[in-house]
Structure formats: structure tokens, C-alpha cells
Amino acid sequence: MEHSHAHQHAHGHAHGHHHSIDLKNVSNAFIIGIVLNFLFVIIEVITGLYIHSLSLLSDAGHNLADVASLSMSLIAFRLVKVKPNEKFTYGYKKTTVLVALLNAAILLLSIGAISYEAIHRMIAPEPLPGKVISMVAAIGILVNTITALLFLRNKDHDLNIKSAFLHLLADAIVSTALVIGGILIFYTGLYWIDAVLSLLVGAVILVSTWQLLKDSLRLSLDAVPEGIDLRHVQEMIGKIAGVRGFHHIHIWALSTSENALTAHVVVSKDINMDNLEKIKHEIKHQLLHLHIQHATLEIETEDVHCEEADCQPI
């Protein structure tokens, strides 16, 4: 009876953690974000070309990169739901990591193009209608703020959702700067402000992208995911009654929202099968609290001889 209760409790807990992200809600947020941002890109490109504003065109490039980023993230989230098969035994969960890495690379390339054109424009500024720049940028504040708010609830559960939220928030800040810049151009006639603003756009992209690049590169190399401390995991499991050691630990990301672990567990030599099952369920229960959803455990008794350095008891 105790064994059955432990199993139900562990299963129920895993179920709750696994559905912390509402995939339908997230998919809708991505679709709305893609449509709104793409419409805004068209407005910026048409206006930017018509009035020769580099700040609007560079912001359009930035927003287009965000549209591509949101689209790839949406595809990745759809692929997560594809069931594992004989060729891909983990399914396509890792696509979320690859998409985050690709997004970062695209954004870094866009910085180079923006900066090159901005420096050229600072040397030879062109006359611009500041009022038009401000009006278009004001639409950007509205679009980006609405879209960012759609991702607010789930942003701490997944790297792609977090990157979408941060990018859209950064876009809203950039649009605010463009509104102020347009007003300054209108009242002062200092046309070089447009080029300076486009460099500011580049700086914002660099800051928001650098962390994304680091995180996604680390996850693609199967490093321990951010927020998980291997020593802390070892200590937590070592405190469970009946556990004598916890070694050969490998922790990696299956996707941007799911993590996995394999490890050897050393238990008391006189432990019975019922208690062994209880220990396994308790370990998996504790691992869920540490944001590790998939665990494969190999059980050893403490009388088994082990010569390797990391086989020492806790």
C-alpha cells in the first residue's frame, strides 16, 4: 500500500511539473507575436525607405530577426510534441536548443550590418522628418509591449520563451528611444541622431543576444543547465534514507525546458525490494524539485567494490 502511494505521489508530481508550460497558450502567443511584428516590419520598411531613415530600417531588420526567431521557436515547440521513434529516441526536443543558438547567430550578424551603415550615415547625414519617425516608433512600442506581455507568464519555464520575452521588451525600449530621437530631430534638425539611434539598436541587440548565445551554446554541448548545481543535487539525494552514495552523475538538457540525469545510486546492502522502489521514487521526486524531469538510475549495494574516484560514498 505504501509502495502504491509513493508511486502515485511521484507520478502526480511529475505530471504537474511537466505541464508547467501551457503549450496551446504559448503557441497562440507565438502566432499573435509573429503576425503583429511582421505587420509592423512592413510599416517600418515602407516608411524607412520612403523617408531614408536608417534608424527605422535597422529597427525593421531587428524586428524581422525577431519574427524569424518567433517563427523558429514556434516550429521547435511543435516538434517537441512529436513522439520519439526508432531513429530519434528522444524525439525532436533538442530542436529548441538549436533554434535558440541559430537565433543568437542571426541577431549577431544583423548587428554588423546595422553598425556599418550607421557609421557611414554619421559621416554623411541626410535630412529626415522627425515627426514621422516618432509616429512609426510609437506603433512599435504598442506592438512590442502587447506581444511581450503574452510571454510574461511562461518566461521562467523555457529558454526560447524567455528569449522571446526579452527581445520584445528590448524592442519596446528601442522604439521608445526612436520616439525621443524623432522628436529631437524634428525640433533641432540634427540628422546624425538617426545614425546614433541605429547604433543604439545594435547595442541593445548585442546585450540581449550575448546571454542567449552563451546559454544555447552551453546546452547544445550538453553542459549542466543553468540553475542546476551538481553538488547540490548530490547532497539532496545523499540525505534520502537508505542512500549511501550517489555518483557517475550526468545532467544535460533534453530541450530548453526539460532536463535529464543518469547516475549510480549506492544503497544499504540489507535493503529489501519494496524499500528499494520507495528510494527510487523519492529520488525522482526530489529531482523534480531540482528541475530534472527524466532520471535513469542504476542501483548498487554498498558491498559492491568500486575503484573509481567518484564512487566514494557521500
C-alpha positions as CSV (number, residue, x, y, z in Angstrom):
1,M,0.0,0.0,0.0
2,E,2.9,2.3,0.9
3,H,4.6,1.5,-2.4
4,S,1.4,2.3,-4.4
5,H,1.0,5.7,-2.6
6,A,4.6,6.6,-3.3
7,H,4.2,5.8,-6.9
8,Q,1.0,7.8,-7.3
9,H,2.6,10.8,-5.5
10,A,5.7,10.7,-7.6
11,H,3.6,10.3,-10.8
12,G,1.3,13.1,-9.9
13,H,4.1,15.4,-9.0
14,A,5.9,14.7,-12.3
15,H,2.6,15.3,-14.2
16,G,2.3,18.7,-12.6
17,H,5.8,19.8,-13.3
18,H,5.7,18.5,-16.9
19,H,2.7,20.7,-17.7
20,S,4.0,23.9,-16.1
21,I,4.1,25.3,-19.7
22,D,0.7,25.7,-21.4
23,L,1.7,24.7,-24.9
24,K,-1.5,25.9,-26.5
25,N,-1.2,29.2,-24.8
26,V,2.4,29.5,-25.8
27,S,1.6,28.6,-29.4
28,N,-1.1,31.2,-29.6
29,A,1.3,33.8,-28.1
30,F,3.9,33.0,-30.8
31,I,1.4,33.2,-33.6
32,I,0.0,36.6,-32.4
33,G,3.6,37.8,-31.9
34,I,4.6,36.8,-35.4
35,V,1.6,38.4,-37.1
36,L,1.8,41.7,-35.2
37,N,5.6,42.1,-35.6
38,F,5.5,41.2,-39.3
39,L,2.9,43.8,-40.0
40,F,5.0,46.3,-38.1
41,V,8.1,45.4,-40.1
42,I,6.2,46.1,-43.3
43,I,5.2,49.6,-41.9
44,E,8.8,50.3,-40.9
45,V,10.4,49.2,-44.2
46,I,7.9,51.2,-46.3
47,T,8.3,54.3,-44.2
48,G,12.1,53.9,-43.7
49,L,12.7,53.6,-47.5
50,Y,10.3,56.5,-48.3
51,I,12.0,58.9,-45.8
52,H,15.5,57.4,-45.9
53,S,15.6,56.7,-42.1
54,L,18.3,54.3,-41.1
55,S,17.0,54.0,-37.6
56,L,13.6,52.8,-38.8
57,L,15.2,50.4,-41.4
58,S,17.6,49.0,-38.8
59,D,14.8,48.6,-36.3
60,A,12.8,46.8,-39.1
61,G,15.8,44.5,-39.5
62,H,15.8,43.9,-35.8
63,N,12.1,43.2,-35.8
64,L,12.3,40.9,-38.8
65,A,15.0,38.9,-37.0
66,D,12.5,38.7,-34.1
67,V,9.8,37.4,-36.5
68,A,12.2,34.7,-37.8
69,S,13.1,33.9,-34.2
70,L,9.5,33.6,-33.0
71,S,8.7,31.5,-36.1
72,M,11.6,29.1,-35.5
73,S,10.6,28.9,-31.8
74,L,7.0,28.1,-32.7
75,I,8.2,25.3,-35.1
76,A,10.5,24.0,-32.3
77,F,7.7,23.9,-29.8
78,R,5.5,22.0,-32.3
79,L,8.4,19.5,-32.8
80,V,8.7,18.9,-29.0
81,K,5.2,17.2,-29.2
82,V,6.4,14.8,-31.9
83,K,6.7,11.3,-30.3
84,P,10.1,9.6,-30.1
85,N,10.8,7.0,-32.7
86,E,13.5,4.3,-33.5
87,K,15.8,6.9,-35.1
88,F,15.2,9.7,-32.6
89,T,14.7,8.1,-29.3
90,Y,14.3,11.5,-27.5
91,G,12.0,12.8,-30.2
92,Y,12.9,16.3,-31.5
93,K,13.1,18.1,-28.2
94,K,16.7,19.3,-28.9
95,T,15.5,21.5,-31.8
96,T,14.5,24.1,-29.2
97,V,18.2,24.4,-28.2
98,L,19.4,24.5,-31.8
99,V,16.8,27.2,-32.6
100,A,17.9,29.4,-29.7
101,L,21.5,29.0,-31.0
102,L,20.5,29.9,-34.5
103,N,18.5,32.9,-33.3
104,A,21.5,34.3,-31.5
105,A,23.8,33.9,-34.6
106,I,21.2,35.7,-36.9
107,L,20.9,38.6,-34.4
108,L,24.7,39.0,-34.1
109,L,25.0,39.2,-37.9
110,S,22.3,41.9,-38.1
111,I,24.4,44.0,-35.6
112,G,27.3,44.1,-38.0
113,A,25.2,45.3,-40.9
114,I,23.4,48.0,-38.8
115,S,26.7,49.3,-37.4
116,Y,28.4,49.5,-40.8
117,E,25.6,51.6,-42.3
118,A,25.3,53.8,-39.2
119,I,28.9,54.8,-39.3
120,H,28.6,55.7,-43.0
121,R,25.5,57.8,-42.2
122,M,27.2,59.7,-39.4
123,I,29.8,60.9,-41.8
124,A,27.1,62.0,-44.3
125,P,23.8,62.6,-42.5
126,E,20.6,63.0,-44.6
127,P,17.6,65.3,-43.8
128,L,14.8,63.4,-42.2
129,P,11.2,64.1,-41.0
130,G,11.5,63.5,-37.2
131,K,7.7,63.6,-36.7
132,V,7.2,60.5,-39.0
133,I,10.0,58.6,-37.2
134,S,8.3,59.2,-33.9
135,M,4.8,58.2,-35.1
136,V,6.0,54.9,-36.6
137,A,8.2,54.1,-33.5
138,A,5.1,54.8,-31.2
139,I,3.3,52.0,-33.0
140,G,6.4,49.8,-32.2
141,I,6.0,50.5,-28.5
142,L,2.4,49.3,-28.6
143,V,3.1,46.2,-30.7
144,N,6.2,45.0,-28.8
145,T,4.6,45.7,-25.3
146,I,1.4,43.8,-26.2
147,T,3.4,40.8,-27.6
148,A,6.0,40.8,-24.7
149,L,3.1,40.5,-22.2
150,L,1.8,37.4,-23.9
151,F,5.0,35.6,-22.9
152,L,5.2,37.0,-19.3
153,R,3.5,34.1,-17.6
154,N,5.7,31.3,-19.1
155,K,9.0,33.2,-19.4
156,D,10.8,31.4,-16.5
157,H,10.0,27.9,-17.7
158,D,11.8,27.9,-21.1
159,L,14.8,29.5,-22.7
160,N,13.0,30.2,-26.0
161,I,10.1,31.8,-24.3
162,K,12.5,33.9,-22.1
163,S,14.5,35.0,-25.2
164,A,11.2,36.0,-27.0
165,F,10.1,38.0,-23.9
166,L,13.5,39.7,-23.5
167,H,13.7,40.5,-27.3
168,L,10.3,42.0,-27.4
169,L,10.9,44.0,-24.2
170,A,14.1,45.3,-25.7
171,D,12.3,46.2,-28.9
172,A,9.8,48.3,-26.9
173,I,12.7,50.2,-25.2
174,V,14.3,50.7,-28.6
175,S,11.0,52.0,-30.0
176,T,10.8,54.5,-27.1
177,A,14.3,55.7,-27.9
178,L,13.3,56.2,-31.6
179,V,10.2,58.2,-30.5
180,I,12.5,60.5,-28.4
181,G,15.0,60.7,-31.3
182,G,12.4,61.6,-33.8
183,I,11.2,64.4,-31.6
184,L,14.8,65.7,-31.2
185,I,15.3,65.6,-35.0
186,F,12.1,67.5,-35.5
187,Y,13.0,70.3,-33.1
188,T,16.8,70.5,-33.6
189,G,17.4,69.4,-37.2
190,L,20.3,67.3,-36.0
191,Y,20.0,64.5,-38.6
192,W,23.0,62.5,-37.3
193,I,20.8,61.5,-34.3
194,D,19.2,58.9,-36.7
195,A,22.5,57.1,-37.2
196,V,23.3,57.3,-33.4
197,L,19.9,55.7,-32.7
198,S,20.6,52.8,-35.1
199,L,23.9,52.2,-33.3
200,L,21.9,52.1,-30.0
201,V,19.6,49.5,-31.6
202,G,22.7,47.4,-32.4
203,A,24.0,47.8,-28.8
204,V,20.6,46.6,-27.4
205,I,20.6,43.6,-29.7
206,L,24.2,42.7,-28.6
207,V,23.4,42.8,-24.9
208,S,20.2,40.8,-25.2
209,T,21.7,38.3,-27.6
210,W,25.1,37.6,-25.8
211,Q,23.4,35.7,-22.9
212,L,21.2,33.8,-25.3
213,L,24.2,32.8,-27.3
214,K,26.1,31.6,-24.1
215,D,23.1,29.7,-22.8
216,S,22.2,28.0,-26.1
217,L,25.8,27.1,-26.8
218,R,26.2,25.6,-23.4
219,L,23.0,23.5,-23.8
220,S,24.0,22.3,-27.3
221,L,27.3,21.0,-25.8
222,D,25.2,19.0,-23.2
223,A,26.6,21.0,-20.2
224,V,24.7,21.1,-16.9
225,P,21.8,23.5,-17.5
226,E,21.7,27.0,-15.8
227,G,20.2,26.9,-12.3
228,I,21.2,23.3,-11.6
229,D,24.2,22.7,-9.2
230,L,25.6,19.2,-9.5
231,R,27.0,19.3,-5.9
232,H,23.6,20.4,-4.6
233,V,21.9,17.5,-6.5
234,Q,24.4,15.1,-4.9
235,E,23.8,16.5,-1.4
236,M,20.0,16.4,-1.7
237,I,19.9,12.7,-2.9
238,G,22.5,11.8,-0.2
239,K,20.1,12.9,2.5
240,I,17.5,10.3,1.5
241,A,17.1,7.4,4.0
242,G,18.9,4.3,2.7
243,V,21.1,6.1,0.2
244,R,24.8,5.6,0.9
245,G,26.3,7.2,-2.3
246,F,25.4,9.0,-5.5
247,H,28.0,9.1,-8.3
248,H,28.6,8.8,-12.1
249,I,26.2,11.7,-12.4
250,H,25.5,13.2,-15.8
251,I,23.0,16.1,-16.2
252,W,22.0,17.6,-19.6
253,A,19.2,19.4,-21.3
254,L,16.8,17.4,-23.5
255,S,15.2,20.7,-24.6
256,T,15.1,24.3,-23.4
257,S,12.5,23.3,-20.8
258,E,13.3,19.7,-19.9
259,N,16.4,18.2,-18.3
260,A,17.7,14.6,-17.8
261,L,20.0,12.8,-15.4
262,T,21.8,9.4,-15.3
263,A,23.5,8.3,-12.1
264,H,24.6,5.3,-10.0
265,V,22.9,5.1,-6.6
266,V,24.6,3.2,-3.7
267,V,22.1,1.7,-1.2
268,S,22.3,-0.2,2.0
269,K,23.2,-3.9,1.4
270,D,20.3,-5.2,3.6
271,I,17.6,-3.2,1.8
272,N,14.5,-5.1,0.5
273,M,12.9,-4.7,-2.9
274,D,9.9,-2.7,-1.6
275,N,12.1,-0.2,0.1
276,L,14.3,0.0,-3.0
277,E,11.3,1.1,-5.1
278,K,10.4,3.7,-2.4
279,I,14.0,5.1,-2.6
280,K,13.9,5.3,-6.4
281,H,10.5,7.2,-6.3
282,E,11.8,9.5,-3.6
283,I,15.0,10.3,-5.6
284,K,12.9,11.1,-8.7
285,H,10.5,13.2,-6.6
286,Q,13.5,15.2,-5.2
287,L,15.0,15.6,-8.7
288,L,11.7,17.1,-10.0
289,H,12.1,19.9,-7.3
290,L,15.6,20.5,-8.9
291,H,14.0,20.8,-12.4
292,I,15.3,17.4,-13.6
293,Q,12.3,15.7,-15.2
294,H,13.9,12.5,-16.6
295,A,16.1,10.3,-14.4
296,T,17.7,6.9,-15.2
297,L,19.2,5.4,-12.1
298,E,21.5,2.4,-11.7
299,I,21.3,0.8,-8.2
300,E,24.4,-0.6,-6.5
301,T,24.6,-2.1,-2.9
302,E,27.3,-0.7,-0.7
303,D,29.2,-4.0,-0.6
304,V,30.0,-3.8,-4.3
305,H,33.7,-2.9,-4.7
306,C,34.3,0.3,-6.8
307,E,37.8,1.6,-7.5
308,E,36.8,4.8,-9.4
309,A,37.3,8.2,-7.7
310,D,33.7,9.3,-8.0
311,C,32.4,6.1,-6.4
312,Q,33.2,7.3,-2.9
313,P,30.1,7.2,-0.5
314,I,28.6,10.6,0.4
